[in-house]
Amino acid sequence: MTEKRRAGGYRIMTALPPVIGALKGDEMDKILLKNGWIADGTGNTGYVGSVLLEGEKISAVARGAIPVAGCRVIDCTGKVIAPGFIDAHSHQDRSLYFVSERKMSEPFIRQGITTYVTGNCGLGVAGIEKDSPYKEKLIVDPENPDPNARMLFDSFEEFFLHMQSYGMRQNMACMAPHGIAAASVLGMEKPKEITADHIRRIQYLQEEALDSGCKGISFGMGYRPDNFFTDQELREASEVAIRRNKLITVHERVMSLGKPFAPGEEPLNVKWTREFIELFRDSGAKLQMSHLLFVGRSAFPSFEPMMEMFDREVQENGTDLWFDMYSYVQGLSSIQVLMPQAFFGMVPGIYDNREMLARLSAGMDAGYQAVGITPADVQLCNGMVEEYAPYRGMFMDQIMEARGMNVAELYTDLYRKTNGFARVYFYVEQEERTIPIQMTHPRALYMTDASYIDGCHQNQCAYNAMPKFLRIARETGNQSLEETVAKMTGRSADRFDLKGRGYLREGYYADIVVFDYEHIQDTSTPDKPDCEPVGIEHVFVNGSHILNAGKLDDSSREGRILT
């Protein structure tokens, strides 16, 4: 491993090891987890057995007892011993390097998550042009008083080294976000055209990110600037990942509008998703559709046609197609997804133009009615400016009444004052009835799509997403405990190429969770989202006992960057 220096003495490595993180000392701690139900991450039927940890690795997994002396013993009778849960779609990269990292990571540890896959939806904190004139407008969290909250890293190499020196409680793998790379080249306002030079510069940044160890490329087709690109242009951009056999994750352009153009035709969201997927046929692409959602009441009936289309695409055309999902009807997004596409062409002239705002309001009212979403379905997570601080946790209809605004005035005001980054929750992202059905799909992975957001109304998924999946499986019997565990462990590790993770196997890293399946319970509500789940008892990250009978070890920093 060699080093070079940048201006100012900042040290960066020109080659990174496969796993980055603090190493343990010479003394190898031994911990025996005995008499638990082994759900090993494969989905196979479990058994009563024991797991022996030595340092950062699993040294033995066996039915019954493991004879060993001189070690700490934890009796897991009546409990499940499983691999640590993998959050297959996270945004924790935008939180974990803050000084207040404990409160950023603690909710996820308490729900059994030991590894995040970050850099999703085209969003992230690294992989931008060093001298971009747009950098100041791309800051992650402008309201957060922590100065690190404003940090962006030119390269993933720098970001990974920062995390290595700072230390983490959990492991993190990263996707290379196309959106932030494109934003550093194009800015956040729609250009007159996207040129070949723009695309070349963006692809260079994506190549550099993959060289640094990112697991693939993510697109955020619902967000600026990825929504400025045509589907065909994004398909061409994905060649960087296809050549390297890396994963491509896609936040879809259309997740609502579940009505067909005409009777007997496909619902619009199904049609557009199918047409996008067809661009990848015979390409060899590994395609992951992010948070497969059906946003708005008009999209709810499209659930069955969408799942049927997915199955046909895999079975008839051999497309390597998976998706991930969360366990709540609530999901986090930004105010910009509430704005019609025509709005972006009006900025900034619309802000103080009453006539244009009135026309926009009428159009938005009609559009939301067609989608099946109302202001009462949208909750303000964080308005990001002091003026909107009193309204956190309130729904938009309540804020409209309190401020005497119509829908266009409120949404445009939030957009203007936060550059489109004001965060909101939607409570019609999917139907509760379809969650148990969708989670049994053989190509479904589980995730939170969440991060802890300082000073905000929190996301239920950040606290209880994985326990809710387990509780649903227990109460409905929709699938076995072992299969539920596999979709948040081994299947995710295989999909994202997380070597040595996701399974209880000799020689694998000791990322482990012990939980009480009979009593596991999600406890979050819309009004009180930041409630700890019931039933997660022990969590180990690379052999470090980070959660012990509900007590968090503040000193543990054994998490790794997984490259």
C-alpha positions as CSV (number, residue, x, y, z in Angstrom):
1,M,0.0,0.0,0.0
2,T,1.5,3.4,-1.0
3,E,0.6,6.9,-0.1
4,K,0.7,10.3,-1.7
5,R,0.0,13.8,-0.4
6,R,-2.4,16.4,-1.5
7,A,-2.0,20.1,-0.9
8,G,-2.4,20.8,2.8
9,G,-0.8,17.5,3.8
10,Y,-3.9,15.4,3.5
11,R,-2.8,11.8,3.1
12,I,-4.6,9.5,0.7
13,M,-3.8,6.0,-0.2
14,T,-3.5,4.9,-3.8
15,A,-4.5,1.4,-3.0
16,L,-7.0,0.3,-0.4
17,P,-7.2,-3.1,1.3
18,P,-10.4,-5.2,0.7
19,V,-11.6,-4.4,4.2
20,I,-10.7,-1.1,6.0
21,G,-11.0,-0.6,9.7
22,A,-9.4,-0.7,13.1
23,L,-7.7,-4.0,13.8
24,K,-7.9,-5.8,17.1
25,G,-4.8,-6.5,19.2
26,D,-3.0,-9.7,19.5
27,E,-5.3,-11.0,22.2
28,M,-8.2,-13.0,20.6
29,D,-11.4,-12.8,22.6
30,K,-13.5,-16.0,22.6
31,I,-17.3,-15.8,23.0
32,L,-19.6,-18.9,22.9
33,L,-23.2,-18.4,21.9
34,K,-24.8,-21.7,23.0
35,N,-28.2,-23.4,22.7
36,G,-29.7,-21.0,20.3
37,W,-31.8,-21.6,17.2
38,I,-29.4,-21.3,14.3
39,A,-30.8,-19.3,11.3
40,D,-27.6,-19.3,9.3
41,G,-28.5,-16.9,6.4
42,T,-29.1,-19.6,3.8
43,G,-32.9,-19.9,4.3
44,N,-32.5,-23.6,5.2
45,T,-34.4,-25.0,8.2
46,G,-32.6,-24.0,11.4
47,Y,-31.5,-26.1,14.3
48,V,-30.5,-25.8,17.9
49,G,-26.8,-25.2,18.1
50,S,-23.9,-23.0,19.1
51,V,-21.5,-20.4,17.5
52,L,-18.0,-19.7,18.7
53,L,-16.4,-16.3,18.1
54,E,-12.7,-15.8,18.2
55,G,-11.7,-12.2,17.7
56,E,-13.3,-10.8,14.6
57,K,-14.2,-14.1,13.0
58,I,-16.5,-17.1,13.5
59,S,-14.3,-20.1,14.4
60,A,-17.1,-22.7,14.7
61,V,-20.8,-23.3,14.0
62,A,-22.3,-26.6,15.2
63,R,-25.4,-28.5,16.1
64,G,-25.7,-28.8,19.9
65,A,-22.7,-27.9,22.0
66,I,-19.2,-26.8,21.1
67,P,-16.7,-28.0,23.7
68,V,-14.4,-25.1,24.6
69,A,-12.7,-23.8,27.7
70,G,-11.6,-20.3,28.7
71,C,-14.3,-18.3,27.0
72,R,-17.2,-16.1,27.8
73,V,-20.5,-17.9,27.4
74,I,-23.9,-16.4,26.5
75,D,-26.8,-18.8,26.9
76,C,-29.2,-18.3,23.9
77,T,-31.8,-20.9,24.9
78,G,-35.1,-19.9,23.3
79,K,-33.4,-17.2,21.2
80,V,-32.4,-17.0,17.5
81,I,-28.7,-16.7,16.5
82,A,-28.5,-15.1,13.0
83,P,-26.0,-13.2,10.9
84,G,-26.1,-9.5,11.4
85,F,-28.8,-7.8,9.3
86,I,-27.7,-6.0,6.1
87,D,-29.6,-2.9,5.2
88,A,-29.7,-3.3,1.5
89,H,-30.6,0.3,0.7
90,S,-29.5,2.9,3.2
91,H,-28.6,6.6,3.3
92,Q,-26.5,6.4,6.4
93,D,-23.4,7.6,4.4
94,R,-24.9,11.1,4.8
95,S,-24.9,10.7,8.6
96,L,-22.1,8.5,9.9
97,Y,-19.2,10.9,9.7
98,F,-20.8,13.4,12.0
99,V,-19.4,14.1,15.5
100,S,-22.8,13.0,16.9
101,E,-22.3,9.6,15.3
102,R,-23.7,7.6,18.2
103,K,-27.2,8.9,17.8
104,M,-26.9,8.4,14.0
105,S,-26.1,4.7,14.3
106,E,-27.8,3.6,17.6
107,P,-31.3,3.1,16.2
108,F,-30.0,0.8,13.5
109,I,-27.8,-1.2,15.9
110,R,-30.8,-1.7,18.1
111,Q,-32.8,-3.2,15.2
112,G,-29.9,-5.7,14.5
113,I,-28.3,-4.0,11.5
114,T,-24.5,-4.5,11.3
115,T,-23.9,-3.5,7.6
116,Y,-25.3,-0.7,5.4
117,V,-25.3,-0.5,1.6
118,T,-25.2,3.3,1.0
119,G,-24.9,5.8,-1.9
120,N,-28.4,5.0,-3.2
121,C,-30.9,6.9,-5.3
122,G,-28.0,8.8,-7.0
123,L,-27.4,10.6,-3.7
124,G,-24.2,10.6,-1.7
125,V,-21.3,12.5,-0.2
126,A,-18.4,11.6,-2.6
127,G,-17.4,11.2,-6.2
128,I,-17.6,14.8,-7.5
129,E,-15.5,17.0,-9.6
130,K,-12.8,18.5,-7.4
131,D,-13.2,22.1,-8.8
132,S,-16.9,22.0,-9.4
133,P,-18.5,25.5,-9.2
134,Y,-21.6,23.8,-7.8
135,K,-20.1,22.2,-4.8
136,E,-21.5,24.7,-2.2
137,K,-25.0,24.0,-3.5
138,L,-24.6,20.3,-3.0
139,I,-24.0,20.3,0.8
140,V,-25.7,17.4,2.5
141,D,-27.5,19.1,5.5
142,P,-27.3,22.9,5.5
143,E,-29.2,23.3,8.8
144,N,-27.1,20.9,10.9
145,P,-24.8,22.8,13.2
146,D,-22.2,20.1,13.0
147,P,-19.6,21.4,10.5
148,N,-19.0,17.9,9.2
149,A,-22.6,17.8,8.0
150,R,-21.6,20.2,5.2
151,M,-18.7,18.0,4.0
152,L,-18.5,16.6,0.5
153,F,-15.5,14.5,-0.6
154,D,-14.1,14.8,-4.1
155,S,-13.4,11.0,-4.2
156,F,-14.5,7.9,-2.5
157,E,-10.9,7.2,-1.6
158,E,-10.9,10.3,0.6
159,F,-14.3,9.4,2.1
160,F,-13.2,5.9,2.9
161,L,-10.0,7.2,4.5
162,H,-12.0,9.7,6.5
163,M,-14.2,7.0,7.9
164,Q,-11.2,4.8,8.6
165,S,-9.6,7.4,10.7
166,Y,-12.9,8.5,12.4
167,G,-14.1,4.9,13.1
168,M,-17.6,3.4,12.7
169,R,-19.8,1.1,14.8
170,Q,-21.1,-0.8,11.8
171,N,-19.9,-1.9,8.4
172,M,-20.6,0.1,5.2
173,A,-20.5,-0.6,1.5
174,C,-21.1,2.1,-1.0
175,M,-22.8,2.5,-4.4
176,A,-21.4,5.2,-6.7
177,P,-24.2,7.8,-6.9
178,H,-24.7,9.0,-10.5
179,G,-26.8,11.9,-9.4
180,I,-24.2,13.7,-7.3
181,A,-21.5,13.1,-9.9
182,A,-23.8,14.6,-12.5
183,A,-24.8,17.5,-10.2
184,S,-21.1,18.4,-9.8
185,V,-20.9,18.6,-13.6
186,L,-24.3,20.1,-14.5
187,G,-25.5,21.8,-11.4
188,M,-29.0,21.3,-10.0
189,E,-30.9,23.4,-12.6
190,K,-31.9,21.8,-15.9
191,P,-29.3,22.6,-18.6
192,K,-30.3,23.6,-22.2
193,E,-28.6,20.3,-23.3
194,I,-26.6,17.5,-21.9
195,T,-23.5,17.2,-24.1
196,A,-21.1,14.4,-24.9
197,D,-18.5,16.2,-22.8
198,H,-20.8,16.3,-19.8
199,I,-21.4,12.5,-20.0
200,R,-17.7,11.8,-20.5
201,R,-16.8,13.8,-17.3
202,I,-19.6,12.0,-15.3
203,Q,-18.4,8.6,-16.5
204,Y,-14.9,9.4,-15.4
205,L,-16.1,10.1,-11.9
206,Q,-18.1,6.9,-11.9
207,E,-15.1,4.9,-13.0
208,E,-13.0,6.4,-10.3
209,A,-15.6,5.5,-7.7
210,L,-15.7,1.9,-8.8
211,D,-11.9,1.8,-8.8
212,S,-12.0,2.9,-5.2
213,G,-14.3,-0.1,-4.3
214,C,-17.9,1.0,-4.8
215,K,-20.2,-1.9,-5.4
216,G,-22.0,-0.5,-8.4
217,I,-23.8,2.6,-9.7
218,S,-27.0,4.1,-8.4
219,F,-29.5,6.2,-10.3
220,G,-32.1,8.5,-8.8
221,M,-34.5,9.0,-11.7
222,G,-37.0,10.8,-9.4
223,Y,-34.5,13.5,-8.4
224,R,-32.5,16.3,-10.0
225,P,-30.3,16.0,-12.0
226,D,-30.8,12.3,-12.9
227,N,-34.4,13.2,-14.0
228,F,-32.9,15.5,-16.6
229,F,-31.5,12.5,-18.5
230,T,-33.5,10.3,-20.8
231,D,-33.9,6.6,-20.0
232,Q,-31.6,5.9,-23.0
233,E,-28.9,8.3,-21.7
234,L,-29.0,6.6,-18.3
235,R,-28.8,3.2,-19.9
236,E,-25.7,4.4,-21.7
237,A,-24.2,5.7,-18.4
238,S,-24.7,2.3,-16.8
239,E,-22.2,0.7,-19.3
240,V,-19.5,1.7,-16.7
241,A,-21.0,-0.9,-14.3
242,I,-22.0,-3.5,-16.9
243,R,-18.5,-3.8,-18.2
244,R,-17.3,-4.6,-14.6
245,N,-20.2,-6.9,-13.7
246,K,-21.2,-4.4,-11.0
247,L,-24.7,-3.8,-9.7
248,I,-27.0,-1.1,-11.0
249,T,-29.6,0.2,-8.6
250,V,-32.4,2.4,-9.8
251,H,-34.8,4.8,-8.1
252,E,-37.6,4.7,-10.6
253,R,-38.8,7.7,-12.5
254,V,-42.4,6.7,-12.0
255,M,-43.7,5.0,-8.9
256,S,-47.3,6.4,-9.0
257,L,-49.8,6.9,-11.8
258,G,-51.1,3.3,-11.6
259,K,-54.0,4.0,-14.1
260,P,-53.7,2.8,-17.7
261,F,-54.0,5.1,-20.7
262,A,-57.0,3.0,-21.8
263,P,-59.0,0.1,-20.6
264,G,-57.1,-3.2,-20.9
265,E,-53.7,-1.5,-21.2
266,E,-50.9,-1.7,-18.6
267,P,-50.9,0.7,-15.7
268,L,-48.6,3.6,-16.5
269,N,-46.1,2.9,-13.7
270,V,-45.9,-0.8,-14.9
271,K,-45.5,0.3,-18.6
272,W,-42.7,2.8,-17.8
273,T,-40.9,0.4,-15.6
274,R,-41.1,-2.4,-18.2
275,E,-39.9,-0.1,-20.9
276,F,-36.9,0.9,-18.8
277,I,-36.0,-2.7,-17.9
278,E,-36.2,-3.7,-21.6
279,L,-33.3,-1.4,-22.3
280,F,-31.1,-3.8,-20.3
281,R,-32.2,-7.1,-22.0
282,D,-29.3,-9.2,-23.2
283,S,-26.9,-6.7,-21.7
284,G,-25.8,-8.9,-18.8
285,A,-26.7,-6.1,-16.4
286,K,-27.3,-6.8,-12.7
287,L,-30.4,-4.6,-12.2
288,Q,-31.8,-3.8,-8.7
289,M,-35.0,-1.7,-8.6
290,S,-34.8,0.4,-5.4
291,H,-37.7,0.5,-3.0
292,L,-40.3,-1.0,-5.3
293,L,-43.2,1.2,-4.4
294,F,-46.8,2.0,-5.5
295,V,-47.1,5.6,-4.5
296,G,-50.6,7.0,-4.2
297,R,-54.0,5.3,-4.0
298,S,-54.4,5.2,-7.8
299,A,-51.2,3.0,-7.9
300,F,-52.3,0.5,-5.4
301,P,-54.2,-1.7,-7.9
302,S,-51.0,-1.9,-10.0
303,F,-49.3,-4.1,-7.4
304,E,-50.3,-7.4,-9.0
305,P,-49.6,-6.4,-12.6
306,M,-46.2,-5.0,-11.6
307,M,-45.2,-8.3,-9.9
308,E,-46.4,-10.3,-12.8
309,M,-44.4,-8.2,-15.2
310,F,-41.3,-8.7,-13.1
311,D,-41.7,-12.4,-13.1
312,R,-42.2,-12.5,-16.9
313,E,-39.1,-10.4,-17.4
314,V,-37.0,-12.9,-15.4
315,Q,-38.5,-16.1,-16.5
316,E,-39.0,-15.3,-20.2
317,N,-36.0,-13.0,-20.9
318,G,-33.5,-14.1,-18.2
319,T,-33.0,-10.5,-16.9
320,D,-31.0,-10.4,-13.7
321,L,-33.6,-8.4,-11.9
322,W,-34.2,-8.0,-8.2
323,F,-35.8,-5.3,-5.9
324,D,-35.6,-4.1,-2.4
325,M,-38.4,-3.0,0.0
326,Y,-39.1,-1.6,3.4
327,S,-41.8,-2.6,5.8
328,Y,-43.7,0.6,6.3
329,V,-46.2,2.5,4.2
330,Q,-44.3,5.7,5.1
331,G,-41.2,6.7,3.1
332,L,-38.9,9.6,3.1
333,S,-38.2,11.8,0.1
334,S,-37.7,15.5,-0.7
335,I,-40.1,18.3,-1.6
336,Q,-38.8,18.2,-5.2
337,V,-40.6,14.9,-5.9
338,L,-43.9,16.7,-5.2
339,M,-43.3,19.2,-7.9
340,P,-44.5,18.6,-11.5
341,Q,-41.9,18.4,-14.2
342,A,-43.1,21.6,-15.7
343,F,-42.2,23.4,-12.5
344,F,-38.5,23.0,-13.0
345,G,-38.6,24.9,-16.3
346,M,-40.4,27.8,-14.5
347,V,-37.8,28.3,-11.8
348,P,-36.9,30.9,-10.7
349,G,-39.5,33.1,-12.4
350,I,-42.5,31.4,-10.7
351,Y,-41.5,32.3,-7.1
352,D,-43.0,35.8,-7.0
353,N,-45.5,35.4,-9.9
354,R,-49.0,35.1,-8.5
355,E,-50.6,34.2,-11.8
356,M,-48.1,31.4,-12.5
357,L,-48.5,30.1,-8.9
358,A,-52.3,30.1,-9.3
359,R,-52.0,28.0,-12.6
360,L,-49.5,25.7,-10.9
361,S,-51.9,25.2,-7.9
362,A,-54.7,24.2,-10.1
363,G,-52.5,21.8,-12.0
364,M,-51.1,20.3,-8.8
365,D,-54.6,19.8,-7.3
366,A,-55.6,17.9,-10.5
367,G,-52.4,15.9,-10.6
368,Y,-52.5,14.9,-6.9
369,Q,-56.1,13.8,-7.4
370,A,-55.1,11.6,-10.3
371,V,-52.2,10.1,-8.3
372,G,-54.4,9.6,-5.2
373,I,-52.4,11.7,-2.7
374,T,-53.5,14.6,-0.6
375,P,-51.6,17.1,1.6
376,A,-53.0,15.1,4.6
377,D,-50.8,12.2,3.4
378,V,-47.5,14.2,3.5
379,Q,-45.7,14.9,6.7
380,L,-42.9,17.4,7.1
381,C,-39.7,15.8,8.3
382,N,-37.5,18.8,8.2
383,G,-38.1,22.2,6.6
384,M,-34.3,22.9,7.0
385,V,-34.8,26.6,7.8
386,E,-35.8,28.1,11.1
387,E,-39.1,29.4,9.7
388,Y,-40.3,25.9,9.3
389,A,-38.9,24.4,12.4
390,P,-42.2,24.6,14.4
391,Y,-43.9,22.5,11.7
392,R,-41.8,19.4,11.9
393,G,-44.0,16.3,12.3
394,M,-47.1,18.2,11.1
395,F,-48.9,17.1,7.9
396,M,-49.1,19.5,4.9
397,D,-52.8,20.2,5.2
398,Q,-52.2,21.4,8.8
399,I,-49.3,23.6,7.7
400,M,-51.3,25.1,4.8
401,E,-54.0,26.1,7.3
402,A,-51.5,27.5,9.8
403,R,-49.7,29.6,7.2
404,G,-52.7,30.5,5.0
405,M,-51.2,29.0,1.9
406,N,-52.5,26.8,-0.9
407,V,-50.6,23.7,-1.9
408,A,-48.6,25.4,-4.7
409,E,-47.6,28.3,-2.5
410,L,-46.5,26.0,0.4
411,Y,-44.5,23.6,-1.8
412,T,-42.9,26.3,-3.9
413,D,-41.9,28.2,-0.8
414,L,-40.3,25.1,0.8
415,Y,-38.6,24.4,-2.5
416,R,-37.3,27.9,-2.9
417,K,-35.9,28.2,0.7
418,T,-34.2,24.8,0.8
419,N,-33.2,24.4,-2.9
420,G,-35.6,21.5,-3.1
421,F,-34.0,19.6,-0.2
422,A,-36.8,19.9,2.4
423,R,-37.5,16.4,3.6
424,V,-41.0,14.9,3.7
425,Y,-42.7,11.6,4.5
426,F,-45.3,10.1,2.3
427,Y,-47.9,7.8,4.0
428,V,-49.2,6.3,0.8
429,E,-46.0,4.7,-0.5
430,Q,-47.6,1.2,-0.5
431,E,-50.6,-0.6,0.9
432,E,-50.1,-2.3,4.3
433,R,-51.9,-5.4,2.8
434,T,-49.3,-5.9,0.1
435,I,-46.2,-5.8,2.4
436,P,-46.5,-9.4,3.6
437,I,-47.1,-10.5,0.0
438,Q,-44.2,-8.6,-1.5
439,M,-41.7,-9.7,1.2
440,T,-42.2,-13.3,0.1
441,H,-41.1,-12.7,-3.4
442,P,-37.9,-14.8,-4.2
443,R,-36.0,-11.7,-5.5
444,A,-37.0,-9.4,-2.6
445,L,-34.3,-7.9,-0.3
446,Y,-35.0,-5.9,2.8
447,M,-33.9,-2.5,3.8
448,T,-34.7,0.8,5.6
449,D,-34.2,3.5,3.0
450,A,-33.4,5.6,6.0
451,S,-30.9,7.6,8.0
452,Y,-31.1,9.3,11.4
453,I,-31.6,13.0,10.6
454,D,-30.5,15.3,13.4
455,G,-33.1,17.6,14.7
456,C,-35.9,16.2,12.6
457,H,-39.0,14.2,12.9
458,Q,-37.5,10.7,12.6
459,N,-38.3,7.9,10.1
460,Q,-40.0,4.8,11.6
461,C,-37.8,2.6,9.3
462,A,-34.7,3.9,11.0
463,Y,-35.9,2.3,14.3
464,N,-38.0,-0.7,13.4
465,A,-37.9,-1.8,9.8
466,M,-36.2,-5.2,10.3
467,P,-38.1,-6.1,13.5
468,K,-41.4,-5.4,11.6
469,F,-40.4,-7.9,8.9
470,L,-39.8,-10.5,11.5
471,R,-43.0,-9.7,13.4
472,I,-45.0,-10.0,10.2
473,A,-43.5,-13.4,9.4
474,R,-44.3,-14.6,12.9
475,E,-47.9,-13.3,13.0
476,T,-48.9,-14.1,9.4
477,G,-46.9,-17.3,8.7
478,N,-46.3,-15.8,5.2
479,Q,-42.8,-17.3,5.2
480,S,-40.4,-19.1,7.6
481,L,-38.2,-17.4,10.1
482,E,-35.2,-18.7,8.2
483,E,-36.2,-17.3,4.8
484,T,-37.0,-13.9,6.4
485,V,-33.5,-13.9,7.9
486,A,-31.9,-14.9,4.6
487,K,-33.4,-11.9,2.8
488,M,-31.8,-9.5,5.2
489,T,-28.5,-11.4,5.4
490,G,-27.1,-14.0,3.0
491,R,-29.2,-12.9,-0.1
492,S,-28.1,-9.3,0.4
493,A,-24.5,-10.2,1.0
494,D,-24.5,-12.2,-2.3
495,R,-26.2,-9.5,-4.3
496,F,-23.9,-6.7,-3.2
497,D,-20.7,-8.9,-3.2
498,L,-20.1,-8.5,0.5
499,K,-17.5,-11.3,0.9
500,G,-17.3,-13.0,4.2
501,R,-20.6,-11.5,5.4
502,G,-24.2,-12.6,5.6
503,Y,-23.8,-16.2,6.8
504,L,-23.0,-18.0,10.0
505,R,-20.0,-19.9,8.7
506,E,-16.5,-20.8,10.0
507,G,-14.1,-18.1,8.9
508,Y,-16.7,-15.5,8.2
509,Y,-16.7,-12.2,10.0
510,A,-18.6,-12.3,13.3
511,D,-21.5,-10.0,12.4
512,I,-24.2,-11.6,14.5
513,V,-27.6,-10.7,16.1
514,V,-29.4,-12.7,18.8
515,F,-33.1,-12.0,19.1
516,D,-36.3,-13.3,20.7
517,Y,-38.4,-14.3,17.8
518,E,-41.5,-15.1,19.9
519,H,-41.6,-11.6,21.3
520,I,-39.9,-9.4,18.7
521,Q,-42.0,-6.3,18.1
522,D,-41.9,-3.0,16.1
523,T,-43.0,-0.1,18.3
524,S,-42.8,3.1,16.1
525,T,-45.8,5.2,15.3
526,P,-46.2,8.2,13.0
527,D,-46.4,10.5,16.1
528,K,-43.6,8.7,18.0
529,P,-41.3,7.2,15.4
530,D,-38.1,7.0,17.5
531,C,-39.1,4.1,19.7
532,E,-36.8,1.1,20.3
533,P,-38.0,-2.3,19.1
534,V,-38.5,-5.2,21.5
535,G,-36.6,-8.4,21.2
536,I,-33.1,-7.5,19.8
537,E,-30.8,-8.7,22.6
538,H,-27.3,-9.0,21.4
539,V,-25.4,-7.5,18.4
540,F,-21.8,-8.2,17.3
541,V,-19.9,-6.3,14.7
542,N,-16.7,-8.0,13.6
543,G,-16.7,-9.8,16.9
544,S,-17.2,-6.7,19.0
545,H,-20.1,-7.1,21.4
546,I,-21.7,-3.7,20.6
547,L,-25.1,-4.4,22.1
548,N,-25.2,-6.5,25.2
549,A,-28.6,-7.3,26.7
550,G,-29.8,-3.9,25.4
551,K,-26.8,-1.9,26.6
552,L,-24.8,-0.1,23.9
553,D,-21.0,-0.2,24.0
554,D,-20.0,3.4,23.3
555,S,-16.3,2.5,22.8
556,S,-16.8,0.0,20.0
557,R,-15.5,1.2,16.6
558,E,-15.0,-2.1,14.8
559,G,-17.0,-1.3,11.7
560,R,-15.3,-1.5,8.3
561,I,-15.6,0.0,4.9
562,L,-16.4,-3.0,2.6
563,T,-14.6,-2.5,-0.7
